[in-house]
Amino acid sequence: MSLEAYSHILEPGAPGSPLLVLLHGTGGDERQFVELGRALVPGATLLSPRGDVLEHGAARFFRRTGEGVYDMDDLSRASAKMAGFVAAHRERSGASMVLGLGYSNGANILASALFARPDLWDAAVLLHPLIPFQPDIRGSLQGKPILITAGERDPICPPALTRRLAAWLEEAGAALRLEWHPGGHELRQNEIAATAGFLERFRTGEAGAA
C-alpha cells in the first residue's frame, strides 16, 4: 500500500519511537488531533490522514447511507486501505509499536482496521465509537490494550451499543478500559485524562501489547 494513499500529516519521532495514528471525526481533517498527539506521546512519530470520502463536503473515512447505517462494502475497502497505509508507514519509520487514536468516524475506521488486522496495532483509543454490527475479528485481540470513551447521553453513539461493543471486545480477550462522561457526543476533559493515563505506559517506549 502506498505511503501516499491519503493526504496526511507525518511528523517523524525519535528513532524506534511508537507510531501514533490519529484519526479525525466527520468534518475534521488531518490537523484535528496532531497537537493532542504530541502531548499524549511525546517523541512519537505522528501519522494523521485525512478521510478520503466526502459527505456533503465533510471528510470521512468510509461511506454511509444514513446515521449509523454503514456502506459495509465501502467500510471493508476503507479498512483494508487504512491497514495497508499504516503498515507501510510502520515499515518506513521502523516504529517500535503502532498506537491508534480515533474519534467518532475515526474511531469507527480504527476499530474496523483493528478487527481486520489485530497484529498491526499494539493499542487503540476509541473515542465515541459506533459499531452497529458484530465484529469479524481476523486474528487475536488477546491482551490487546483498548480504551473506549463515551457519553451516557450520546445521541449519535447510543450507550447500549457502546456497552455491546465493549462486551464483544472483552469476549475476544482484549484488555479493555471503558470511560464515560454524563454528556453527549462531545469530548470532555475526563476522556482526555483517561487517554493520557492509558497511553502513559507508551511514553517511554517501555511497554508493548499487554
Sequence and secondary structure as in RCSB ss.txt:
>XXXX:A:sequence
MSLEAYSHILEPGAPGSPLLVLLHGTGGDERQFVELGRALVPGATLLSPRGDVLEHGAARFFRRTGEGVYDMDDL
SRASAKMAGFVAAHRERSGASMVLGLGYSNGANILASALFARPDLWDAAVLLHPLIPFQPDIRGSLQGKPILITA
GERDPICPPALTRRLAAWLEEAGAALRLEWHPGGHELRQNEIAATAGFLERFRTGEAGAA
>XXXX:A:secstr
  TTSS EEEE  STT  EEEEE  TT  TTTTHHHHHHHSTT EEEEE  SEEETTEEESS EEETTEE HHHH
HHHHHHHHHHHHHHHHHHT S EEEEEETHHHHHHHHHHHH GGG SEEEEES    S     S  TT EEEEEE
ETT SSS HHHHHHHHHHHHHTT EEEEEEESSSSS  HHHHHHHHHHHGGGTTT     
